Amino acid sequence: MPERKKLLLWLIAMILIFLLLLVIIWLVYNYRIHQLDRQLEHPLSFSYYPNTIIQAKPNNLKTICI
């Protein structure tokens, strides 16, 4: 009987740890998406070179200075 109770407590602890891990991953994912949204709203303010525009080409990346 005590082993069954110990097993049940261990199982509950594992489920709680798993849920905590899921919540942490979800929070990090939402924070990253929020950062990307802010970067899309103001793309040049987060750039290392504020006066350049990056143009995507099919096979290379070209930067143009304004």
C-alpha positions in Angstrom: 0.0 0.0 0.0 2.7 2.6 0.8 4.5 1.8 -2.5 1.3 2.5 -4.4 0.9 5.8 -2.6 4.6 6.7 -3.4 4.1 5.8 -7.0 1.0 8.0 -7.2 2.8 10.9 -5.7 5.7 10.4 -8.1 3.3 10.3 -11.0 1.6 13.5 -9.9 5.0 15.2 -9.4 6.1 14.2 -13.0 2.8 15.5 -14.4 3.3 18.8 -12.6 6.9 19.1 -13.8 5.7 18.4 -17.3 3.0 21.0 -17.1 5.5 23.5 -15.7 7.8 22.8 -18.6 5.0 23.3 -21.1 4.1 26.7 -19.5 7.7 27.8 -19.7 8.0 26.8 -23.3 4.7 28.6 -24.1 5.8 31.8 -22.3 9.1 31.8 -24.2 7.3 31.2 -27.5 4.9 34.0 -26.9 7.7 36.4 -25.9 9.6 35.5 -29.1 6.5 36.0 -31.2 5.8 39.4 -29.5 9.4 40.5 -30.2 9.0 39.5 -33.9 5.8 41.4 -34.1 7.4 44.5 -32.7 10.3 44.1 -35.1 7.8 43.9 -38.0 6.1 47.1 -36.9 9.5 49.0 -36.7 11.9 47.0 -38.8 14.6 49.7 -39.1 14.7 50.6 -35.4 16.0 47.1 -34.5 18.6 47.0 -37.2 22.4 47.4 -36.6 22.5 49.7 -39.6 19.6 52.1 -39.4 20.0 53.5 -42.9 20.0 50.3 -44.9 17.1 48.3 -46.4 17.5 44.6 -46.9 16.0 43.3 -50.2 15.4 39.6 -50.4 16.4 38.0 -53.7 15.8 34.4 -54.6 19.3 33.2 -54.0 21.2 36.1 -52.3 20.7 39.0 -49.9 21.4 42.5 -51.1 21.6 45.6 -48.9 21.0 49.1 -50.3 22.2 52.2 -48.5 19.8 55.1 -48.5 
